[in-house]
Amino acid sequence: MFYDLNVFKTAYAMATHAGQRQAVISRNMANADTPGYQPRDIEAFQTAFENSVRESAMAATRPSHLHGGGLVGQTWAEHTAKASSDPNGNGVSLEAEMLKAVEVKRQHDRALAIYRSSIGVLRTSLGRA
């Protein structure tokens, strides 16, 4: 009855996206002094979620069952971010990367809050609050 809940899949995908984006931002910051390095980024979770919802269709695995695709196991594609250019060709702005890191932390915290809240609702519905 309580398997395959989409709210948990979405919270998991949001947390995974935040973790992967934080790794990309950290890599950008680590290469802030590397000549010719151009920063990378991952598209926003909202954009990726909207695109995947449009693209994923329900597929019947047997006549009495429908199983939808989703964001679980999603790999997030990196792309070159718009960057300012320093004289050495490096395009990393530490200030911009720090702001992105704060945004990603908020996204991760939001995913954990959604997960905790959903667990609370599930426990309450089972009478184990």
Sequence and secondary structure as in RCSB ss.txt:
>XXXX:A:sequence
MFYDLNVFKTAYAMATHAGQRQAVISRNMANADTPGYQPRDIEAFQTAFENSVRESAMAATRPSHLHGGGLVGQT
WAEHTAKASSDPNGNGVSLEAEMLKAVEVKRQHDRALAIYRSSIGVLRTSLGRA
>XXXX:A:secstr
  SS HHHHHHHHHHHHHHHHHHHHHHHHHTTTSTT   EEE  HHHHHHHHHHH   EEEETTEEE   STT  
  EEE      TTS    HHHHHHHHHHHHHHHHHHHHHHHHHHHHHHHHTT  
